[in-house]
Amino acid sequence: MRNLNTPVHVLLTMEFAYYSLAIVAAFAFTRWVTENFKFHVRNKSIWLHHWIIAAIVMIVMLTIKIESEIAWGVLTGVALEGLGRKNWSILRK
């Protein structure tokens, strides 16, 4: 809960803290899910990896001006986890 008497720099620090924690939690959770479950969005020619889906959702959130630091942190964590993998291209080989 935000207090109206709280200085702006403290509020920004806390928003960054929530964003950072959301990145770490989402990265770890996404790694666990991808290691333990086989869920894929793909067909014969295209493979939509979770980092691509996260990026698409980020574009939508940016377009409709969603400013939730937790939502942005979660999506950043999901995208970063996917980009760290060896095979992350959109075209299937």
Secondary structure in CASP SS format (residue, H / E / C, confidence):
PFRMAT SS
TARGET T0000
AUTHOR 0000-0000-0000
METHOD secondary structure of the structure
MODEL  1
M C 1.00
R C 1.00
N C 1.00
L C 1.00
N C 1.00
T C 1.00
P C 1.00
V H 1.00
H H 1.00
V H 1.00
L H 1.00
L H 1.00
T H 1.00
M H 1.00
E H 1.00
F H 1.00
A H 1.00
Y H 1.00
Y H 1.00
S H 1.00
L H 1.00
A H 1.00
I H 1.00
V H 1.00
A H 1.00
A H 1.00
F H 1.00
A H 1.00
F H 1.00
T H 1.00
R H 1.00
W H 1.00
V H 1.00
T H 1.00
E H 1.00
N H 1.00
F C 1.00
K C 1.00
F C 1.00
H C 1.00
V E 1.00
R E 1.00
N C 1.00
K C 1.00
S C 1.00
I E 1.00
W E 1.00
L E 1.00
H C 1.00
H H 1.00
W H 1.00
I H 1.00
I H 1.00
A H 1.00
A H 1.00
I H 1.00
V H 1.00
M H 1.00
I H 1.00
V H 1.00
M H 1.00
L H 1.00
T H 1.00
I C 1.00
K C 1.00
I C 1.00
E C 1.00
S C 1.00
E H 1.00
I H 1.00
A H 1.00
W H 1.00
G H 1.00
V H 1.00
L H 1.00
T H 1.00
G H 1.00
V H 1.00
A H 1.00
L H 1.00
E H 1.00
G H 1.00
L H 1.00
G C 1.00
R C 1.00
K C 1.00
N C 1.00
W C 1.00
S C 1.00
I C 1.00
L E 1.00
R C 1.00
K C 1.00
END
